[in-house]
Amino acid sequence: KIHYNQKEYKESLSALRDALSVAKAARLLNSKMVTDIRNLLSLATEMVAKSKDDGAPPE
């Protein structure tokens, strides 16, 4: 059984937020790419919210 922990999820969320901030600030990415990053951030946020105390991945 593969275990995911909240620390890893939160590090991933932080990295995605940083990527989105850089994209907005530099305006190097087109709007579709910014939308894709936002969608990933939303999905990752849901995973963190659903992750169990024992580190089990969301079903």
Secondary structure as UniProt FT lines:
FT   HELIX           6..26
FT   HELIX           31..50
FT   TURN            53..54
//
